Amino acid sequence: MRRKTILLVEDNPQDEMLMLRALKKVNLANEVAVARDGQQAVDYLFGEGEFASRAGAELPTVVLLDIGLPRLSGLEVLVRLRADPRTKLLPVVILTSSDEERDRLRSYEVGANSFVRKPLDFSEFAEKVARLGVYWLATNEQPQG
């Protein structure tokens, strides 16, 4: 059976902590890897830079990707993922505080599978993250490849 791994790409330590706590509570993933900026996420996924030891490693089941990241924005990361045959079909959920229609539209235009706004209320935030985990790790069926 395939390992269930989530790549969380989040530069806000408080949001990271809340997401990790919510995901741990539903206990779906074998592992939650964290990247704190866009370049680190790309390096993790392609086994480059500080993650060169991951070269050829299995991809995560889903990427939870913030839009507003340092070094490379979430949208720049997504463009790179969709341009590479290895990650072209990798499920990517944009998680953001933005309520801008242009961000939502651009996310889908460059290949997001989902766009989720982070609620301000902690319990609502935790519930939303837990539901995302259940959907992408337990319900969704991905192509085998």
N, CA, C and O atoms as a GROMACS GRO file, in nm:
protein
  580
    1MET      N    1   0.084  -0.119   0.000
    1MET     CA    2   0.000   0.000   0.000
    1MET      C    3   0.088   0.125   0.000
    1MET      O    4   0.191   0.129   0.067
    2ARG      N    5   0.048   0.224  -0.075
    2ARG     CA    6   0.123   0.349  -0.090
    2ARG      C    7   0.123   0.429   0.040
    2ARG      O    8   0.020   0.442   0.106
    3ARG      N    9   0.240   0.483   0.074
    3ARG     CA   10   0.251   0.571   0.192
    3ARG      C   11   0.170   0.698   0.167
    3ARG      O   12   0.171   0.754   0.057
    4LYS      N   13   0.102   0.742   0.268
    4LYS     CA   14   0.024   0.865   0.259
    4LYS      C   15   0.106   0.978   0.321
    4LYS      O   16   0.124   0.985   0.443
    5THR      N   17   0.155   1.066   0.235
    5THR     CA   18   0.237   1.178   0.280
    5THR      C   19   0.175   1.307   0.231
    5THR      O   20   0.125   1.315   0.118
    6ILE      N   21   0.178   1.407   0.316
    6ILE     CA   22   0.132   1.541   0.280
    6ILE      C   23   0.254   1.632   0.280
    6ILE      O   24   0.336   1.626   0.371
    7LEU      N   25   0.265   1.715   0.178
    7LEU     CA   26   0.365   1.822   0.180
    7LEU      C   27   0.290   1.950   0.213
    7LEU      O   28   0.208   1.997   0.134
    8LEU      N   29   0.319   2.006   0.328
    8LEU     CA   30   0.261   2.133   0.370
    8LEU      C   31   0.363   2.242   0.340
    8LEU      O   32   0.475   2.239   0.390
    9VAL      N   33   0.322   2.340   0.259
    9VAL     CA   34   0.412   2.450   0.224
    9VAL      C   35   0.352   2.577   0.286
    9VAL      O   36   0.256   2.634   0.235
   10GLU      N   37   0.412   2.619   0.397
   10GLU     CA   38   0.355   2.726   0.478
   10GLU      C   39   0.467   2.805   0.546
   10GLU      O   40   0.552   2.746   0.611
   11ASP      N   41   0.466   2.937   0.530
   11ASP     CA   42   0.570   3.020   0.592
   11ASP      C   43   0.527   3.082   0.725
   11ASP      O   44   0.611   3.140   0.794
   12ASN      N   45   0.401   3.070   0.761
   12ASN     CA   46   0.352   3.126   0.887
   12ASN      C   47   0.359   3.017   0.995
   12ASN      O   48   0.285   2.919   0.988
   13PRO      N   49   0.448   3.033   1.095
   13PRO     CA   50   0.465   2.928   1.197
   13PRO      C   51   0.336   2.894   1.272
   13PRO      O   52   0.314   2.778   1.308
   14GLN      N   53   0.251   2.994   1.296
   14GLN     CA   54   0.126   2.968   1.368
   14GLN      C   55   0.031   2.884   1.282
   14GLN      O   56  -0.028   2.788   1.331
   15ASP      N   57   0.016   2.919   1.154
   15ASP     CA   58  -0.069   2.840   1.065
   15ASP      C   59  -0.013   2.699   1.049
   15ASP      O   60  -0.089   2.602   1.046
   16GLU      N   61   0.120   2.687   1.039
   16GLU     CA   62   0.182   2.555   1.030
   16GLU      C   63   0.145   2.470   1.151
   16GLU      O   64   0.104   2.355   1.136
   17MET      N   65   0.160   2.527   1.271
   17MET     CA   66   0.130   2.453   1.393
   17MET      C   67  -0.017   2.409   1.396
   17MET      O   68  -0.047   2.295   1.431
   18LEU      N   69  -0.108   2.499   1.359
   18LEU     CA   70  -0.250   2.466   1.359
   18LEU      C   71  -0.282   2.355   1.259
   18LEU      O   72  -0.359   2.264   1.289
   19MET      N   73  -0.222   2.363   1.141
   19MET     CA   74  -0.247   2.260   1.039
   19MET      C   75  -0.191   2.125   1.083
   19MET      O   76  -0.257   2.023   1.068
   20LEU      N   77  -0.070   2.126   1.137
   20LEU     CA   78  -0.010   2.000   1.182
   20LEU      C   79  -0.094   1.937   1.294
   20LEU      O   80  -0.113   1.816   1.296
   21ARG      N   81  -0.142   2.020   1.385
   21ARG     CA   82  -0.226   1.968   1.494
   21ARG      C   83  -0.356   1.909   1.439
   21ARG      O   84  -0.398   1.801   1.481
   22ALA      N   85  -0.420   1.980   1.345
   22ALA     CA   86  -0.546   1.931   1.288
   22ALA      C   87  -0.525   1.801   1.210
   22ALA      O   88  -0.607   1.710   1.219
   23LEU      N   89  -0.415   1.792   1.134
   23LEU     CA   90  -0.388   1.671   1.057
   23LEU      C   91  -0.353   1.553   1.147
   23LEU      O   92  -0.392   1.440   1.120
   24LYS      N   93  -0.280   1.580   1.255
   24LYS     CA   94  -0.246   1.474   1.349
   24LYS      C   95  -0.372   1.418   1.415
   24LYS      O   96  -0.382   1.298   1.440
   25LYS      N   97  -0.466   1.506   1.444
   25LYS     CA   98  -0.590   1.467   1.511
   25LYS      C   99  -0.669   1.365   1.430
   25LYS      O  100  -0.730   1.274   1.486
   26VAL      N  101  -0.670   1.379   1.297
   26VAL     CA  102  -0.744   1.284   1.213
   26VAL      C  103  -0.660   1.164   1.172
   26VAL      O  104  -0.712   1.067   1.117
   27ASN      N  105  -0.528   1.170   1.198
   27ASN     CA  106  -0.438   1.055   1.183
   27ASN      C  107  -0.449   0.984   1.048
   27ASN      O  108  -0.464   0.862   1.044
   28LEU      N  109  -0.442   1.059   0.939
   28LEU     CA  110  -0.453   0.999   0.806
   28LEU      C  111  -0.319   0.978   0.737
   28LEU      O  112  -0.302   0.882   0.661
   29ALA      N  113  -0.225   1.067   0.763
   29ALA     CA  114  -0.099   1.063   0.690
   29ALA      C  115   0.007   0.988   0.770
   29ALA      O  116   0.012   0.997   0.892
   30ASN      N  117   0.092   0.913   0.698
   30ASN     CA  118   0.208   0.852   0.761
   30ASN      C  119   0.307   0.961   0.799
   30ASN      O  120   0.379   0.950   0.898
   31GLU      N  121   0.310   1.067   0.719
   31GLU     CA  122   0.408   1.174   0.739
   31GLU      C  123   0.352   1.304   0.684
   31GLU      O  124   0.280   1.306   0.584
   32VAL      N  125   0.385   1.414   0.752
   32VAL     CA  126   0.358   1.547   0.700
   32VAL      C  127   0.494   1.616   0.691
   32VAL      O  128   0.555   1.648   0.793
   33ALA      N  129   0.539   1.638   0.568
   33ALA     CA  130   0.664   1.711   0.546
   33ALA      C  131   0.629   1.858   0.535
   33ALA      O  132   0.522   1.894   0.486
   34VAL      N  133   0.719   1.944   0.582
   34VAL     CA  134   0.693   2.088   0.581
   34VAL      C  135   0.803   2.160   0.504
   34VAL      O  136   0.922   2.138   0.527
   35ALA      N  137   0.762   2.245   0.412
   35ALA     CA  138   0.852   2.338   0.344
   35ALA      C  139   0.806   2.478   0.383
   35ALA      O  140   0.686   2.504   0.388
   36ARG      N  141   0.900   2.566   0.410
   36ARG     CA  142   0.864   2.698   0.461
   36ARG      C  143   0.876   2.810   0.359
   36ARG      O  144   0.854   2.927   0.391
   37ASP      N  145   0.913   2.775   0.236
   37ASP     CA  146   0.910   2.874   0.127
   37ASP      C  147   0.896   2.798  -0.005
   37ASP      O  148   0.909   2.676  -0.010
   38GLY      N  149   0.870   2.874  -0.110
   38GLY     CA  150   0.845   2.811  -0.240
   38GLY      C  151   0.962   2.733  -0.296
   38GLY      O  152   0.943   2.625  -0.352
   39GLN      N  153   1.083   2.788  -0.282
   39GLN     CA  154   1.200   2.718  -0.335
   39GLN      C  155   1.224   2.587  -0.260
   39GLN      O  156   1.259   2.486  -0.321
   40GLN      N  157   1.204   2.589  -0.131
   40GLN     CA  158   1.222   2.467  -0.052
   40GLN      C  159   1.120   2.361  -0.095
   40GLN      O  160   1.153   2.242  -0.099
   41ALA      N  161   0.999   2.402  -0.128
   41ALA     CA  162   0.897   2.308  -0.176
   41ALA      C  163   0.939   2.244  -0.308
   41ALA      O  164   0.928   2.122  -0.325
   42VAL      N  165   0.988   2.325  -0.401
   42VAL     CA  166   1.034   2.273  -0.531
   42VAL      C  167   1.151   2.177  -0.510
   42VAL      O  168   1.155   2.070  -0.570
   43ASP      N  169   1.245   2.217  -0.425
   43ASP     CA  170   1.360   2.130  -0.398
   43ASP      C  171   1.316   1.996  -0.338
   43ASP      O  172   1.369   1.891  -0.375
   44TYR      N  173   1.221   2.000  -0.246
   44TYR     CA  174   1.169   1.877  -0.185
   44TYR      C  175   1.106   1.786  -0.291
   44TYR      O  176   1.137   1.667  -0.298
   45LEU      N  177   1.020   1.843  -0.373
   45LEU     CA  178   0.947   1.762  -0.471
   45LEU      C  179   1.036   1.704  -0.581
   45LEU      O  180   1.011   1.594  -0.630
   46PHE      N  181   1.141   1.778  -0.619
   46PHE     CA  182   1.228   1.732  -0.727
   46PHE      C  183   1.360   1.673  -0.676
   46PHE      O  184   1.448   1.639  -0.756
   47GLY      N  185   1.375   1.660  -0.542
   47GLY     CA  186   1.496   1.600  -0.486
   47GLY      C  187   1.621   1.678  -0.521
   47GLY      O  188   1.721   1.621  -0.564
   48GLU      N  189   1.615   1.810  -0.501
   48GLU     CA  190   1.728   1.897  -0.533
   48GLU      C  191   1.772   1.974  -0.409
   48GLU      O  192   1.705   1.969  -0.306
   49GLY      N  193   1.884   2.045  -0.419
   49GLY     CA  194   1.931   2.130  -0.309
   49GLY      C  195   1.945   2.051  -0.180
   49GLY      O  196   2.006   1.943  -0.179
   50GLU      N  197   1.890   2.104  -0.072
   50GLU     CA  198   1.901   2.038   0.058
   50GLU      C  199   1.827   1.904   0.062
   50GLU      O  200   1.845   1.826   0.156
   51PHE      N  201   1.743   1.877  -0.039
   51PHE     CA  202   1.668   1.751  -0.045
   51PHE      C  203   1.721   1.658  -0.153
   51PHE      O  204   1.648   1.571  -0.201
   52ALA      N  205   1.848   1.674  -0.192
   52ALA     CA  206   1.907   1.590  -0.297
   52ALA      C  207   1.899   1.442  -0.261
   52ALA      O  208   1.894   1.357  -0.350
   53SER      N  209   1.898   1.410  -0.134
   53SER     CA  210   1.888   1.269  -0.092
   53SER      C  211   1.751   1.210  -0.124
   53SER      O  212   1.734   1.088  -0.120
   54ARG      N  213   1.652   1.294  -0.155
   54ARG     CA  214   1.518   1.248  -0.192
   54ARG      C  215   1.504   1.220  -0.341
   54ARG      O  216   1.398   1.176  -0.386
   55ALA      N  217   1.608   1.243  -0.419
   55ALA     CA  218   1.600   1.224  -0.564
   55ALA      C  219   1.541   1.087  -0.595
   55ALA      O  220   1.591   0.986  -0.546
   56GLY      N  221   1.436   1.084  -0.674
   56GLY     CA  222   1.370   0.959  -0.711
   56GLY      C  223   1.273   0.907  -0.607
   56GLY      O  224   1.212   0.802  -0.628
   57ALA      N  225   1.258   0.977  -0.495
   57ALA     CA  226   1.166   0.934  -0.389
   57ALA      C  227   1.021   0.952  -0.433
   57ALA      O  228   0.990   1.029  -0.524
   58GLU      N  229   0.934   0.880  -0.366
   58GLU     CA  230   0.791   0.888  -0.395
   58GLU      C  231   0.738   1.028  -0.365
   58GLU      O  232   0.779   1.092  -0.268
   59LEU      N  233   0.648   1.075  -0.449
   59LEU     CA  234   0.586   1.206  -0.430
   59LEU      C  235   0.483   1.199  -0.318
   59LEU      O  236   0.431   1.091  -0.288
   60PRO      N  237   0.454   1.313  -0.256
   60PRO     CA  238   0.348   1.312  -0.155
   60PRO      C  239   0.213   1.283  -0.220
   60PRO      O  240   0.198   1.293  -0.342
   61THR      N  241   0.116   1.249  -0.138
   61THR     CA  242  -0.019   1.223  -0.187
   61THR      C  243  -0.087   1.353  -0.229
   61THR      O  244  -0.163   1.356  -0.326
   62VAL      N  245  -0.058   1.461  -0.155
   62VAL     CA  246  -0.117   1.592  -0.183
   62VAL      C  247  -0.022   1.700  -0.131
   62VAL      O  248   0.051   1.680  -0.035
   63VAL      N  249  -0.027   1.816  -0.197
   63VAL     CA  250   0.049   1.933  -0.153
   63VAL      C  251  -0.051   2.038  -0.107
   63VAL      O  252  -0.142   2.075  -0.182
   64LEU      N  253  -0.035   2.086   0.016
   64LEU     CA  254  -0.114   2.197   0.068
   64LEU      C  255  -0.023   2.319   0.058
   64LEU      O  256   0.077   2.330   0.129
   65LEU      N  257  -0.058   2.411  -0.031
   65LEU     CA  258   0.032   2.517  -0.074
   65LEU      C  259  -0.025   2.656  -0.046
   65LEU      O  260  -0.131   2.692  -0.097
   66ASP      N  261   0.048   2.732   0.034
   66ASP     CA  262   0.011   2.872   0.059
   66ASP      C  263   0.047   2.955  -0.064
   66ASP      O  264   0.142   2.921  -0.135
   67ILE      N  265  -0.026   3.061  -0.091
   67ILE     CA  266   0.006   3.147  -0.206
   67ILE      C  267   0.121   3.241  -0.173
   67ILE      O  268   0.216   3.253  -0.251
   68GLY      N  269   0.114   3.308  -0.060
   68GLY     CA  270   0.211   3.411  -0.026
   68GLY      C  271   0.334   3.355   0.042
   68GLY      O  272   0.342   3.355   0.165
   69LEU      N  273   0.428   3.309  -0.037
   69LEU     CA  274   0.550   3.248   0.016
   69LEU      C  275   0.672   3.330  -0.021
   69LEU      O  276   0.672   3.398  -0.124
   70PRO      N  277   0.777   3.323   0.062
   70PRO     CA  278   0.903   3.386   0.022
   70PRO      C  279   0.974   3.306  -0.088
   70PRO      O  280   0.944   3.189  -0.111
   71ARG      N  281   1.068   3.370  -0.153
   71ARG     CA  282   1.153   3.318  -0.259
   71ARG      C  283   1.075   3.283  -0.385
   71ARG      O  284   1.101   3.343  -0.489
   72LEU      N  285   0.984   3.192  -0.381
   72LEU     CA  286   0.893   3.162  -0.493
   72LEU      C  287   0.752   3.164  -0.436
   72LEU      O  288   0.726   3.103  -0.332
   73SER      N  289   0.661   3.232  -0.503
   73SER     CA  290   0.522   3.233  -0.456
   73SER      C  291   0.459   3.096  -0.478
   73SER      O  292   0.511   3.014  -0.554
   74GLY      N  293   0.349   3.072  -0.411
   74GLY     CA  294   0.277   2.946  -0.430
   74GLY      C  295   0.237   2.926  -0.576
   74GLY      O  296   0.240   2.814  -0.626
   75LEU      N  297   0.198   3.033  -0.643
   75LEU     CA  298   0.159   3.021  -0.784
   75LEU      C  299   0.279   2.988  -0.872
   75LEU      O  300   0.266   2.912  -0.968
   76GLU      N  301   0.396   3.044  -0.840
   76GLU     CA  302   0.517   3.010  -0.916
   76GLU      C  303   0.553   2.862  -0.895
   76GLU      O  304   0.595   2.794  -0.989
   77VAL      N  305   0.537   2.814  -0.773
   77VAL     CA  306   0.560   2.671  -0.744
   77VAL      C  307   0.465   2.587  -0.828
   77VAL      O  308   0.506   2.490  -0.891
   78LEU      N  309   0.338   2.623  -0.828
   78LEU     CA  310   0.237   2.548  -0.902
   78LEU      C  311   0.267   2.544  -1.052
   78LEU      O  312   0.251   2.441  -1.116
   79VAL      N  313   0.310   2.657  -1.107
   79VAL     CA  314   0.345   2.660  -1.249
   79VAL      C  315   0.458   2.560  -1.278
   79VAL      O  316   0.454   2.488  -1.378
   80ARG      N  317   0.558   2.556  -1.190
   80ARG     CA  318   0.669   2.462  -1.209
   80ARG      C  319   0.622   2.317  -1.198
   80ARG      O  320   0.667   2.231  -1.273
   81LEU      N  321   0.533   2.290  -1.105
   81LEU     CA  322   0.483   2.153  -1.088
   81LEU      C  323   0.405   2.107  -1.211
   81LEU      O  324   0.420   1.994  -1.256
   82ARG      N  325   0.323   2.194  -1.264
   82ARG     CA  326   0.241   2.156  -1.380
   82ARG      C  327   0.323   2.144  -1.508
   82ARG      O  328   0.280   2.078  -1.602
   83ALA      N  329   0.440   2.207  -1.513
   83ALA     CA  330   0.525   2.203  -1.632
   83ALA      C  331   0.612   2.077  -1.637
   83ALA      O  332   0.671   2.048  -1.741
   84ASP      N  333   0.620   2.004  -1.528
   84ASP     CA  334   0.708   1.887  -1.522
   84ASP      C  335   0.624   1.760  -1.524
   84ASP      O  336   0.530   1.747  -1.446
   85PRO      N  337   0.656   1.664  -1.613
   85PRO     CA  338   0.576   1.542  -1.622
   85PRO      C  339   0.571   1.461  -1.492
   85PRO      O  340   0.475   1.388  -1.469
   86ARG      N  341   0.672   1.473  -1.408
   86ARG     CA  342   0.675   1.398  -1.282
   86ARG      C  343   0.571   1.449  -1.183
   86ARG      O  344   0.523   1.372  -1.099
   87THR      N  345   0.535   1.576  -1.191
   87THR     CA  346   0.443   1.636  -1.092
   87THR      C  347   0.318   1.696  -1.156
   87THR      O  348   0.238   1.760  -1.088
   88LYS      N  349   0.304   1.675  -1.284
   88LYS     CA  350   0.193   1.734  -1.359
   88LYS      C  351   0.056   1.699  -1.299
   88LYS      O  352  -0.034   1.783  -1.297
   89LEU      N  353   0.040   1.576  -1.250
   89LEU     CA  354  -0.089   1.531  -1.196
   89LEU      C  355  -0.096   1.531  -1.044
   89LEU      O  356  -0.197   1.490  -0.987
   90LEU      N  357   0.009   1.577  -0.978
   90LEU     CA  358   0.013   1.580  -0.832
   90LEU      C  359  -0.096   1.673  -0.778
   90LEU      O  360  -0.100   1.790  -0.816
   91PRO      N  361  -0.186   1.624  -0.692
   91PRO     CA  362  -0.290   1.712  -0.638
   91PRO      C  363  -0.231   1.826  -0.554
   91PRO      O  364  -0.150   1.804  -0.464
   92VAL      N  365  -0.274   1.947  -0.586
   92VAL     CA  366  -0.228   2.066  -0.515
   92VAL      C  367  -0.350   2.146  -0.470
   92VAL      O  368  -0.435   2.183  -0.550
   93VAL      N  369  -0.354   2.171  -0.338
   93VAL     CA  370  -0.460   2.251  -0.279
   93VAL      C  371  -0.398   2.384  -0.237
   93VAL      O  372  -0.303   2.387  -0.158
   94ILE      N  373  -0.451   2.492  -0.290
   94ILE     CA  374  -0.407   2.625  -0.250
   94ILE      C  375  -0.480   2.658  -0.120
   94ILE      O  376  -0.603   2.660  -0.114
   95LEU      N  377  -0.401   2.686  -0.017
   95LEU     CA  378  -0.454   2.728   0.114
   95LEU      C  379  -0.407   2.870   0.136
   95LEU      O  380  -0.287   2.896   0.136
   96THR      N  381  -0.499   2.962   0.154
   96THR     CA  382  -0.458   3.102   0.163
   96THR      C  383  -0.553   3.184   0.248
   96THR      O  384  -0.670   3.148   0.267
   97SER      N  385  -0.502   3.294   0.298
   97SER     CA  386  -0.586   3.391   0.370
   97SER      C  387  -0.653   3.485   0.271
   97SER      O  388  -0.745   3.559   0.308
   98SER      N  389  -0.608   3.483   0.147
   98SER     CA  390  -0.660   3.574   0.045
   98SER      C  391  -0.804   3.541   0.008
   98SER      O  392  -0.842   3.425  -0.008
   99ASP      N  393  -0.882   3.646  -0.005
   99ASP     CA  394  -1.019   3.631  -0.054
   99ASP      C  395  -1.034   3.702  -0.188
   99ASP      O  396  -1.145   3.734  -0.231
  100GLU      N  397  -0.920   3.724  -0.252
  100GLU     CA  398  -0.920   3.795  -0.381
  100GLU      C  399  -0.963   3.701  -0.493
  100GLU      O  400  -0.909   3.591  -0.507
  101GLU      N  401  -1.060   3.745  -0.571
  101GLU     CA  402  -1.108   3.664  -0.684
  101GLU      C  403  -0.995   3.638  -0.784
  101GLU      O  404  -0.988   3.530  -0.842
  102ARG      N  405  -0.907   3.736  -0.804
  102ARG     CA  406  -0.797   3.717  -0.900
  102ARG      C  407  -0.703   3.605  -0.854
  102ARG      O  408  -0.649   3.533  -0.938
  103ASP      N  409  -0.682   3.590  -0.722
  103ASP     CA  410  -0.598   3.481  -0.671
  103ASP      C  411  -0.664   3.346  -0.696
  103ASP      O  412  -0.599   3.250  -0.737
  104ARG      N  413  -0.793   3.340  -0.672
  104ARG     CA  414  -0.869   3.216  -0.695
  104ARG      C  415  -0.864   3.179  -0.844
  104ARG      O  416  -0.836   3.064  -0.879
  105LEU      N  417  -0.893   3.277  -0.930
  105LEU     CA  418  -0.893   3.253  -1.074
  105LEU      C  419  -0.755   3.211  -1.123
  105LEU      O  420  -0.743   3.114  -1.198
  106ARG      N  421  -0.653   3.282  -1.082
  106ARG     CA  422  -0.516   3.250  -1.126
  106ARG      C  423  -0.474   3.111  -1.077
  106ARG      O  424  -0.406   3.038  -1.149
  107SER      N  425  -0.512   3.076  -0.955
  107SER     CA  426  -0.479   2.944  -0.901
  107SER      C  427  -0.534   2.833  -0.989
  107SER      O  428  -0.464   2.737  -1.021
  108TYR      N  429  -0.659   2.846  -1.027
  108TYR     CA  430  -0.719   2.744  -1.115
  108TYR      C  431  -0.661   2.748  -1.255
  108TYR      O  432  -0.642   2.644  -1.319
  109GLU      N  433  -0.631   2.868  -1.304
  109GLU     CA  434  -0.572   2.880  -1.438
  109GLU      C  435  -0.438   2.806  -1.449
  109GLU      O  436  -0.408   2.748  -1.553
  110VAL      N  437  -0.359   2.809  -1.343
  110VAL     CA  438  -0.227   2.745  -1.350
  110VAL      C  439  -0.229   2.601  -1.297
  110VAL      O  440  -0.124   2.538  -1.289
  111GLY      N  441  -0.347   2.549  -1.262
  111GLY     CA  442  -0.357   2.407  -1.235
  111GLY      C  443  -0.387   2.362  -1.094
  111GLY      O  444  -0.365   2.245  -1.061
  112ALA      N  445  -0.436   2.451  -1.007
  112ALA     CA  446  -0.474   2.407  -0.872
  112ALA      C  447  -0.590   2.309  -0.881
  112ALA      O  448  -0.678   2.322  -0.966
  113ASN      N  449  -0.590   2.212  -0.793
  113ASN     CA  450  -0.702   2.118  -0.784
  113ASN      C  451  -0.812   2.172  -0.693
  113ASN      O  452  -0.928   2.132  -0.703
  114SER      N  453  -0.773   2.262  -0.604
  114SER     CA  454  -0.868   2.316  -0.508
  114SER      C  455  -0.814   2.448  -0.455
  114SER      O  456  -0.693   2.469  -0.451
  115PHE      N  457  -0.903   2.537  -0.415
  115PHE     CA  458  -0.867   2.666  -0.357
  115PHE      C  459  -0.945   2.678  -0.228
  115PHE      O  460  -1.068   2.679  -0.230
  116VAL      N  461  -0.875   2.689  -0.116
  116VAL     CA  462  -0.940   2.692   0.015
  116VAL      C  463  -0.890   2.814   0.092
  116VAL      O  464  -0.770   2.834   0.109
  117ARG      N  465  -0.984   2.893   0.138
  117ARG     CA  466  -0.949   3.010   0.218
  117ARG      C  467  -0.936   2.968   0.364
  117ARG      O  468  -1.022   2.897   0.416
  118LYS      N  469  -0.829   3.012   0.428
  118LYS     CA  470  -0.806   2.981   0.569
  118LYS      C  471  -0.901   3.064   0.654
  118LYS      O  472  -0.899   3.187   0.647
  119PRO      N  473  -0.984   3.000   0.734
  119PRO     CA  474  -1.071   3.076   0.825
  119PRO      C  475  -0.989   3.139   0.937
  119PRO      O  476  -0.882   3.090   0.970
  120LEU      N  477  -1.040   3.247   0.996
  120LEU     CA  478  -0.972   3.312   1.107
  120LEU      C  479  -0.997   3.240   1.239
  120LEU      O  480  -0.912   3.242   1.328
  121ASP      N  481  -1.112   3.177   1.252
  121ASP     CA  482  -1.148   3.105   1.374
  121ASP      C  483  -1.072   2.972   1.382
  121ASP      O  484  -1.073   2.894   1.287
  122PHE      N  485  -1.005   2.947   1.495
  122PHE     CA  486  -0.922   2.827   1.509
  122PHE      C  487  -1.001   2.698   1.488
  122PHE      O  488  -0.956   2.611   1.413
  123SER      N  489  -1.115   2.683   1.552
  123SER     CA  490  -1.188   2.556   1.541
  123SER      C  491  -1.237   2.534   1.397
  123SER      O  492  -1.237   2.421   1.348
  124GLU      N  493  -1.278   2.641   1.331
  124GLU     CA  494  -1.320   2.630   1.191
  124GLU      C  495  -1.201   2.596   1.102
  124GLU      O  496  -1.212   2.516   1.008
  125PHE      N  497  -1.087   2.657   1.132
  125PHE     CA  498  -0.964   2.631   1.059
  125PHE      C  499  -0.924   2.484   1.073
  125PHE      O  500  -0.894   2.417   0.974
  126ALA      N  501  -0.925   2.433   1.196
  126ALA     CA  502  -0.888   2.294   1.223
  126ALA      C  503  -0.984   2.198   1.153
  126ALA      O  504  -0.940   2.097   1.097
  127GLU      N  505  -1.111   2.228   1.156
  127GLU     CA  506  -1.212   2.143   1.092
  127GLU      C  507  -1.192   2.140   0.940
  127GLU      O  508  -1.203   2.034   0.878
  128LYS      N  509  -1.164   2.255   0.882
  128LYS     CA  510  -1.144   2.263   0.738
  128LYS      C  511  -1.020   2.183   0.695
  128LYS      O  512  -1.024   2.112   0.595
  129VAL      N  513  -0.911   2.194   0.771
  129VAL     CA  514  -0.789   2.120   0.740
  129VAL      C  515  -0.814   1.969   0.756
  129VAL      O  516  -0.768   1.890   0.673
  130ALA      N  517  -0.886   1.930   0.860
  130ALA     CA  518  -0.918   1.788   0.880
  130ALA      C  519  -1.000   1.734   0.763
  130ALA      O  520  -0.974   1.623   0.715
  131ARG      N  521  -1.100   1.810   0.718
  131ARG     CA  522  -1.182   1.766   0.604
  131ARG      C  523  -1.099   1.754   0.478
  131ARG      O  524  -1.119   1.662   0.398
  132LEU      N  525  -1.005   1.848   0.458
  132LEU     CA  526  -0.915   1.840   0.342
  132LEU      C  527  -0.835   1.710   0.347
  132LEU      O  528  -0.823   1.639   0.247
  133GLY      N  529  -0.781   1.680   0.463
  133GLY     CA  530  -0.703   1.558   0.480
  133GLY      C  531  -0.785   1.434   0.450
  133GLY      O  532  -0.740   1.345   0.378
  134VAL      N  533  -0.905   1.428   0.503
  134VAL     CA  534  -0.992   1.312   0.479
  134VAL      C  535  -1.021   1.297   0.331
  134VAL      O  536  -1.015   1.187   0.276
  135TYR      N  537  -1.053   1.410   0.265
  135TYR     CA  538  -1.085   1.401   0.123
  135TYR      C  539  -0.964   1.354   0.041
  135TYR      O  540  -0.973   1.255  -0.031
  136TRP      N  541  -0.852   1.425   0.051
  136TRP     CA  542  -0.739   1.398  -0.037
  136TRP      C  543  -0.665   1.269  -0.004
  136TRP      O  544  -0.602   1.211  -0.093
  137LEU      N  545  -0.669   1.223   0.121
  137LEU     CA  546  -0.595   1.103   0.157
  137LEU      C  547  -0.682   0.978   0.165
  137LEU      O  548  -0.633   0.867   0.143
  138ALA      N  549  -0.810   0.994   0.198
  138ALA     CA  550  -0.894   0.876   0.216
  138ALA      C  551  -1.002   0.860   0.108
  138ALA      O  552  -1.042   0.747   0.078
  139THR      N  553  -1.051   0.970   0.052
  139THR     CA  554  -1.163   0.962  -0.041
  139THR      C  555  -1.120   0.968  -0.188
  139THR      O  556  -1.162   0.886  -0.269
  140ASN      N  557  -1.035   1.065  -0.221
  140ASN     CA  558  -0.994   1.086  -0.359
  140ASN      C  559  -0.915   0.967  -0.413
  140ASN      O  560  -0.832   0.909  -0.342
  141GLU      N  561  -0.941   0.931  -0.537
  141GLU     CA  562  -0.864   0.824  -0.603
  141GLU      C  563  -0.778   0.888  -0.712
  141GLU      O  564  -0.828   0.949  -0.806
  142GLN      N  565  -0.647   0.872  -0.695
  142GLN     CA  566  -0.552   0.930  -0.789
  142GLN      C  567  -0.514   0.829  -0.896
  142GLN      O  568  -0.526   0.708  -0.874
  143PRO      N  569  -0.468   0.878  -1.013
  143PRO     CA  570  -0.419   0.786  -1.114
  143PRO      C  571  -0.295   0.714  -1.063
  143PRO      O  572  -0.215   0.773  -0.991
  144GLN      N  573  -0.278   0.590  -1.098
  144GLN     CA  574  -0.160   0.514  -1.062
  144GLN      C  575  -0.052   0.541  -1.166
  144GLN      O  576  -0.079   0.537  -1.286
  145GLY      N  577   0.067   0.567  -1.120
  145GLY     CA  578   0.168   0.598  -1.220
  145GLY      C  579   0.307   0.582  -1.176
  145GLY      O  580   0.400   0.605  -1.253
   0.00000   0.00000   0.00000
